[in-house]
Amino acid sequence: PNPCGIYGRYYFPYYPDASRFIQCDQTGVFWIRKCAPGTIFDPKIEVCNYPPVVVETGKK
């Protein structure tokens, strides 16, 4: 399902691959993006970060 536009947010985790995330634009179009090597998506701050810093949050 497309999460864009529902929550007023532009970045979402991409489960089950923590090294990827969903990026939305203002029209509801989305892309699956890849984090830089060695990083995973941190849903708390909505950017890619190093794994020891990212605290696992439950799936939405």
GROMACS elastic network, one bead per residue, 0.5 to 0.9 nm:
[ bonds ]
;  ai    aj funct       b0    kb
    2     5     6  0.84477   500
    2     6     6  0.86638   500
    2    28     6  0.80418   500
    2    29     6  0.83948   500
    2    30     6  0.75633   500
    3     6     6  0.59611   500
    3     7     6  0.74381   500
    3     9     6  0.87791   500
    3    10     6  0.88715   500
    3    12     6  0.78620   500
    3    22     6  0.86531   500
    3    24     6  0.82490   500
    3    28     6  0.82793   500
    3    30     6  0.84908   500
    4     7     6  0.71525   500
    4     8     6  0.75637   500
    4     9     6  0.72185   500
    4    10     6  0.67773   500
    4    11     6  0.85612   500
    4    12     6  0.88527   500
    4    22     6  0.89161   500
    4    23     6  0.83007   500
    4    24     6  0.56233   500
    4    25     6  0.76495   500
    4    26     6  0.82601   500
    4    27     6  0.83024   500
    4    29     6  0.70133   500
    4    30     6  0.68487   500
    5     8     6  0.55400   500
    5     9     6  0.71403   500
    5    10     6  0.80570   500
    5    24     6  0.80664   500
    5    25     6  0.86804   500
    5    26     6  0.75277   500
    5    27     6  0.77309   500
    5    28     6  0.55824   500
    6     9     6  0.78530   500
    6    28     6  0.89684   500
    7    10     6  0.84784   500
    9    12     6  0.78138   500
    9    24     6  0.78613   500
   10    22     6  0.78862   500
   10    23     6  0.56183   500
   10    25     6  0.65952   500
   10    26     6  0.80265   500
   10    30     6  0.87349   500
   10    46     6  0.87443   500
   11    21     6  0.69069   500
   11    22     6  0.55709   500
   11    24     6  0.63586   500
   11    43     6  0.79628   500
   11    46     6  0.60262   500
   11    47     6  0.81227   500
   12    21     6  0.57649   500
   12    22     6  0.50148   500
   12    23     6  0.67085   500
   12    24     6  0.84392   500
   12    41     6  0.85490   500
   12    43     6  0.66742   500
   12    46     6  0.72229   500
   13    16     6  0.86657   500
   13    17     6  0.83702   500
   13    18     6  0.70066   500
   13    19     6  0.89730   500
   13    20     6  0.71204   500
   13    22     6  0.61660   500
   13    41     6  0.65109   500
   13    42     6  0.77413   500
   13    43     6  0.61615   500
   13    46     6  0.83561   500
   13    59     6  0.84469   500
   13    60     6  0.89730   500
   14    17     6  0.59509   500
   14    18     6  0.64450   500
   14    19     6  0.81185   500
   14    20     6  0.56766   500
   14    22     6  0.58946   500
   14    32     6  0.75888   500
   14    33     6  0.89418   500
   14    41     6  0.83583   500
   15    18     6  0.64799   500
   15    20     6  0.81261   500
   15    21     6  0.81645   500
   15    59     6  0.77431   500
   16    20     6  0.88665   500
   17    20     6  0.57657   500
   17    21     6  0.81230   500
   17    40     6  0.86263   500
   18    21     6  0.72646   500
   18    35     6  0.86911   500
   18    39     6  0.86478   500
   18    40     6  0.52509   500
   18    41     6  0.57385   500
   18    42     6  0.83961   500
   19    33     6  0.86896   500
   19    34     6  0.60317   500
   19    35     6  0.53865   500
   19    36     6  0.79978   500
   19    37     6  0.82136   500
   19    38     6  0.82642   500
   19    39     6  0.64273   500
   19    41     6  0.58832   500
   19    48     6  0.79245   500
   20    32     6  0.66691   500
   20    33     6  0.55107   500
   20    35     6  0.56805   500
   20    40     6  0.69326   500
   20    41     6  0.64191   500
   20    48     6  0.86329   500
   21    31     6  0.83231   500
   21    32     6  0.57003   500
   21    33     6  0.53810   500
   21    34     6  0.65048   500
   21    35     6  0.75195   500
   21    40     6  0.86186   500
   21    41     6  0.62586   500
   21    47     6  0.88516   500
   21    48     6  0.85953   500
   22    30     6  0.65128   500
   22    31     6  0.56780   500
   22    33     6  0.61038   500
   22    34     6  0.88985   500
   23    29     6  0.84558   500
   23    30     6  0.54614   500
   23    31     6  0.53114   500
   23    32     6  0.63557   500
   23    33     6  0.68205   500
   24    27     6  0.79939   500
   24    28     6  0.60467   500
   24    29     6  0.56755   500
   24    31     6  0.65401   500
   24    32     6  0.89660   500
   25    28     6  0.56112   500
   25    29     6  0.55789   500
   25    30     6  0.63543   500
   25    31     6  0.87177   500
   26    29     6  0.74742   500
   27    30     6  0.88967   500
   34    37     6  0.85690   500
   34    40     6  0.86415   500
   34    41     6  0.87816   500
   34    48     6  0.89656   500
   35    38     6  0.80284   500
   35    39     6  0.59564   500
   35    40     6  0.60383   500
   35    41     6  0.67606   500
   35    47     6  0.85172   500
   35    48     6  0.57703   500
   35    49     6  0.83642   500
   36    39     6  0.57117   500
   36    40     6  0.78907   500
   36    48     6  0.74479   500
   36    49     6  0.88191   500
   37    40     6  0.83925   500
   38    49     6  0.84642   500
   38    50     6  0.66106   500
   38    51     6  0.77266   500
   39    48     6  0.58007   500
   39    49     6  0.50839   500
   39    51     6  0.61012   500
   40    47     6  0.83694   500
   40    48     6  0.51369   500
   40    49     6  0.55534   500
   40    50     6  0.62734   500
   40    51     6  0.60885   500
   40    54     6  0.77164   500
   41    44     6  0.89823   500
   41    45     6  0.88581   500
   41    46     6  0.69494   500
   41    47     6  0.57633   500
   41    49     6  0.61659   500
   41    50     6  0.85535   500
   41    51     6  0.86390   500
   41    54     6  0.78528   500
   42    45     6  0.58986   500
   42    46     6  0.55393   500
   42    47     6  0.55594   500
   42    48     6  0.55490   500
   42    49     6  0.60355   500
   42    50     6  0.86295   500
   42    51     6  0.85968   500
   42    53     6  0.84981   500
   42    54     6  0.55799   500
   42    55     6  0.75885   500
   42    56     6  0.82590   500
   42    57     6  0.89486   500
   43    47     6  0.70495   500
   43    48     6  0.84975   500
   43    54     6  0.83957   500
   43    55     6  0.89074   500
   43    56     6  0.87127   500
   43    57     6  0.76926   500
   44    47     6  0.82565   500
   44    54     6  0.82841   500
   44    55     6  0.82980   500
   44    57     6  0.82539   500
   45    48     6  0.85159   500
   48    54     6  0.88643   500
   49    52     6  0.85421   500
   49    53     6  0.67869   500
   49    54     6  0.66017   500
   50    53     6  0.56343   500
   50    54     6  0.66497   500
   51    54     6  0.52017   500
   51    55     6  0.81042   500
   52    55     6  0.77519   500
   54    57     6  0.89019   500
   57    60     6  0.87744   500
